[in-house]
Amino acid sequence: MRFSDLLDAARNNPLDVSIPAEWAQGRATFGGLVAALQYEALRAQVPADRPLRSLAVTFVGPVAPDVSASYQVEVLREGKAVSQLLGRVVQGGEVMTLVQASFGASRPSEIDVQALPAPTFKHWDECQELPYIKGATPEFMRHLAMRWSVGGWPFTGNKSRDMGGWVRLRGDVKEEPLTEAHILALVDAWPPALLPHLKRPAPGSTLTWTIEFGQAFGDVEFVQGGLGAHDGGGVSGGDGAGFEGGSGAGTVEAVHVGFGGVAGVGALCSDCHILPKKQ
């Protein structure tokens, strides 16, 4: 089942969504996909002129594949310019994921903070791709292509404090406008930044992560944002995160996402950028 098909399912009937096992990560469903589907349920309850500004995810328990889950939404407050919402992914009568989201309209400001330049990555054609190997890599990797530009693969004994590269959807991908839902899934594909330090496979999971959009996402063909990685694999907004609108909308098939993470305690800034595949 394609990523786009699951987004449609969440848009059409968010209270009854079942994710197939091909999107599994161990005994759970890939968390980035769960966050993306909950975002779609949240987005439907907010005025269109209020873009997503920040989103915080807490994985309370594993969302089981092939089992129906309910993506519920509670509007905490709707102000003149900002909407605060809480999303709950409920499965088997228990809350499995919590998502707190802030949507807000743009406001005039005298302050203009320029985003820091994105880090220089090798072109994706020059980076080695992590293959999907059934029984060895997570099942959801059949739908995502990841290429390391900085640091090492998980469980390789690589002691670099930096990790980053490119990620995109692969396989049968519907060509459609790039949205925040795609970014949420692609960003969460990256493993905890300390896994490359290990020399053999070991269990590990992400408990929380946050992401911030300094400016409205809109239609883009180039995005530069301040993102950071916890040593536990989370993502958080960095200072001066910015988004530059392009002349036309990017599409899923024509886009790679670059993500850099830093191993260490706390949230440390790095960058995420999206470039058209044709470049």
Sequence and secondary structure as in RCSB ss.txt:
>XXXX:A:sequence
MRFSDLLDAARNNPLDVSIPAEWAQGRATFGGLVAALQYEALRAQVPADRPLRSLAVTFVGPVAPDVSASYQVEV
LREGKAVSQLLGRVVQGGEVMTLVQASFGASRPSEIDVQALPAPTFKHWDECQELPYIKGATPEFMRHLAMRWSV
GGWPFTGNKSRDMGGWVRLRGDVKEEPLTEAHILALVDAWPPALLPHLKRPAPGSTLTWTIEFGQAFGDVEFVQG
GLGAHDGGGVSGGDGAGFEGGSGAGTVEAVHVGFGGVAGVGALCSDCHILPKKQ
>XXXX:A:secstr
  HHHHHHHHHH TTSB   GGGEETTEE HHHHHHHHHHHHHTTS TTS EEEEEEEE S   TTS BEEEEEE
EEE SSEEEEEEEEEETTEEEEEEEEEEE     S             GGGSEEE   BTTB GGGGGEEEEEEE
S  TTS    SEEEEEEEE SS    B  HHHHHHHHTTS  TTGGG SS       EEEEE SS   S S EEE
EEEE TTS EEE TT      SS  BGGGEEEEEEEE SSS EEEEEEEEETT 
